[in-house]
């Protein structure tokens, strides 16, 4: 028997995640106070937002963030799926437009290309001199 969604491990993620968001603006729907966050990671399905603030599962957050590699500005809504007190919240995007999903996918692909380029860059080779 599988665990209910709320009790599943946070590592049971769908899709690749990247840490390439410059900042995220989070607003808890129905509340006016700002939510202090640190840089999150993002996938096409959601994100983990680092914040000391706790939210109940099912809370809906208005999200706005800029993707660093592509420069795309993203605005969408997310539903809190789990909370790690004092650490952050796992958020699933709800009702995200195709443009949001495509922008995040482009960001992931850009991050992957940058990673490959970094590892393929020429490295200095040591010369071994024989006596």
Secondary structure, 3 states (H helix, E strand, C coil): CCCCHHHCCCCCCCCCCECCEEEEEEEECCCCCCCCCEEEEECCCEEEEECCCCCCCCCEEEEEEEECCCCCEEEEEEEEEEEECCCEEEEEEECCCHHHHHHHHHHHHHHHHHHHHHHHCCCCCCCCCCC
